[in-house]
Amino acid sequence: MAKTTEKHTDFNIMIVGQGGRLQFEALIFAASLRDQSPDFKGRLFVAEPQPGALWPNDPRIRGDETRDLLKELGAEIIPFENRHFGHAYPYGNKIEALFSLPKGEPFVFFDTDTLITGDLASVPFDFTRPTASMRREGTWPQLELYGPGYGAIWKSLYDKFGLDFESSLDLGQPDEYWQRYLYFNAGFFFYDCPHVFGQRFLDYALAIANDAPPELVCQELDPWLDQVALPLVIHSFGGARDTPEAGLLDGDITCHYRVLPLLYARESDHVVKVLESVTAPNRVKKVLKEYDPIKRMIYQGRGQKVRALFDQDDLPRREQAIRNTIKRNGFWMR
């Protein structure tokens, strides 16, 4: 497929569908895509991990009703095998599932806990310049008192893979401030071939997990491994921050809500309206009510009680403070 900087309407979307919470989030994603982005011309793939040695239990989607409804909403369920991660690191699904997509076709990966809130076909993707979500906090690395700083830790990783470190820096941010260094939330990413991107993502993640530079000796990689490798992968392909421009993905067009209590606590009235609208049809409601957090949050009104705890125009700066307030009031669910 030819590379272009013009907007695409023929790219593929991938989310991961797995038994339990993710299969119900996949239904909400598919319903919101169909409702909010009617001009989307591509294919929606729900990648499903298969039973194997790396899973102690069957990870597949449970129940024919969920499968049938996903298909009615336009999704294609495709299997993939876990050869490296599986139960021990389920975040690796987003890496290994890429190889199940059509080779050579542009793709966008979204975490399943994402809501489509606008016309995805209007986003001017440049699939030759990947990026990922800038809606993140400074979760990694966590600096030790006498350990290396941000610059030394990140530079060691760029050096490991032969990448230019200096060109990745945001020079508008102070030295040794976490936002100076390329760091994303892995809630979405895209490129012009899932197999090429997936192979490099896999190679980098395994190399970091199995042979990390000494500067990482005090750093936790679970659950951060995908978010440590991702900026290196994106930089290696000539990607950068905010391509396309900020305010679309994780903005006006999509919302990575993470868990429903956080959605009700901090997202816009439009996001809440989309969520409650796309989950209202009886056919959808019948299946979603099988999952207790969705039933209580959306259908029994607990979400609106969470929303009433906060001023959405004056939220706490840190997510943990929001979580603590919800938990203190007995409304936390996931």
Disulfide bonds with the S-S distance in Angstrom:
none
